[in-house]
Amino acid sequence: MLDWHEVVNEQFTIDGHLEPVTLSYCPLTGSAMLWKGDMEAANPTFGTSGKLYNSNLVLYDRATFSWWSQMLEQGINSTRRLDVPDRLQVVETSWAT
């Protein structure tokens, strides 16, 4: 599923609070990242920009339309340049496991 869509925006309960999170997956590198959305933003979700940086996914946030490098784990342009999102741990596994 993520080979086609690359980004999933969802809400999870973290430390007792419902928080927005984004899971991104880059099919070219087989890498995935999970980070918290910006609670202060009007729209704390991300989308895929269609751009690549060193053959890795570049996302954009829907609040400021800033670009975010999955590989660098930070904003790479606009008002969010050099901002670092709160990262969460993600583990790749099989359905059987």
C-alpha positions in Angstrom: 0.0 0.0 0.0 2.8 2.5 0.9 4.6 1.8 -2.4 1.7 3.7 -4.1 0.7 6.3 -1.5 4.0 6.9 0.4 2.4 9.0 3.2 -0.2 8.1 5.9 -1.6 10.7 8.2 -3.3 9.4 11.3 -4.0 10.1 15.0 -2.7 8.0 17.8 -2.9 8.2 21.6 0.6 9.0 22.9 1.1 9.5 26.6 -2.7 9.7 27.0 -3.2 12.4 24.4 -4.6 12.1 20.9 -1.8 13.4 18.6 -1.4 13.6 14.8 1.4 11.5 13.3 2.7 11.0 9.8 4.3 7.8 8.5 6.3 8.2 5.3 7.8 5.5 3.2 10.2 5.9 0.3 9.9 2.9 -2.2 13.3 3.8 -3.8 15.3 3.5 -0.6 12.9 1.2 1.4 13.1 3.6 4.3 10.2 4.7 6.6 9.9 7.5 9.2 7.3 8.2 11.8 6.9 11.6 13.3 4.5 13.7 15.3 2.5 16.4 13.5 2.7 20.0 14.6 -0.1 20.5 17.1 0.1 24.3 16.6 -0.6 24.0 12.9 -4.0 24.5 11.4 -3.5 21.3 9.4 -0.8 19.1 10.9 -0.7 16.6 8.0 1.8 16.0 5.3 1.7 15.0 1.6 4.2 13.8 -0.9 5.7 16.5 -3.0 6.7 14.3 -6.0 10.3 15.6 -5.4 13.4 13.6 -4.4 16.5 14.5 -2.5 19.4 12.0 -3.0 16.8 9.5 -4.3 14.7 9.9 -1.1 11.2 11.2 -0.5 10.5 14.9 0.0 7.2 15.7 1.8 5.4 19.0 2.2 3.3 20.1 5.2 -0.2 21.3 4.5 0.0 24.1 7.0 2.9 26.1 5.5 3.6 24.1 2.3 7.2 23.8 3.4 9.3 20.9 2.1 10.6 18.2 4.5 13.4 15.8 3.7 12.7 12.3 5.0 16.4 11.5 4.8 17.6 14.6 6.7 14.6 14.5 9.0 14.1 18.3 8.8 12.5 21.1 6.9 14.5 22.1 3.8 12.9 25.3 2.6 10.5 28.1 3.5 9.5 29.1 7.0 10.2 25.6 8.4 13.8 25.3 7.1 16.0 23.4 9.5 13.1 22.6 11.8 13.2 19.0 13.1 10.0 17.1 13.8 9.5 14.9 16.9 10.4 11.4 15.7 8.8 8.2 16.8 10.1 4.7 16.5 8.9 2.6 13.7 9.7 -1.1 13.2 9.3 -3.0 9.9 7.8 -6.5 10.4 5.6 -9.0 8.7 1.9 -9.7 9.3 2.7 -13.1 10.6 5.0 -11.6 13.3 
